Amino acid sequence: MTTHGPVMPVWSCGGCDLPWPCPTRKRELRAEYAGAPVSLALYLGAYLVQATEDLPWTPAGVLHRRFLGWTRETGHLMPVAQQRSTATVPAEPDRDEPHQAL
C-alpha cells in the first residue's frame, strides 16, 4: 500500500503534500498498470470526476491534464493508438447508364 494516496477534498498527496497524483504516485501507477492503459485511464477518470466535484473552481482542462494527461506523454504508458479507417470508397457510377432524376 502506498503512502502517496489522495487527501480529499483538497487533492494533495498524503505522502509528500504535492498535488495528487504526485510524481511518486505516477511512477507507482505506471508500474501497477503496465500493459493495461485503459484500466489506468478508467481508474484515474473516476478520481477526476470526484476532483471536479471537490474543486469546482479549477478549470476542467487543468484537472484533465493533472489526472489523465500525463498518461499519454511520449515514451510513457499510454501511446496514442493508431486509427484505421473503416470507410469504403463508393463505386464510380457506370458511365454508360443514363442518370436518373430524383
C-alpha positions, 0 to 999 in steps of 0.5 A, a space after each residue: 500500500 502506498 503512502 502517496 494516496 489522495 487527501 480529499 477534498 483538497 487533492 494533495 498527496 498524503 505522502 509528500 503534500 504535492 498535488 495528487 497524483 504526485 510524481 511518486 504516485 505516477 511512477 507507482 501507477 505506471 508500474 501497477 498498470 503496465 500493459 493495461 492503459 485503459 484500466 489506468 485511464 478508467 481508474 484515474 477518470 473516476 478520481 477526476 470526476 470526484 476532483 471536479 466535484 471537490 474543486 469546482 473552481 479549477 478549470 476542467 482542462 487543468 484537472 484533465 491534464 493533472 489526472 489523465 494527461 500525463 498518461 499519454 506523454 511520449 515514451 510513457 504508458 499510454 501511446 496514442 493508438 493508431 486509427 484505421 479507417 473503416 470507410 469504403 470508397 463508393 463505386 464510380 457510377 457506370 458511365 454508360 447508364 443514363 442518370 436518373 432524376 430524383 
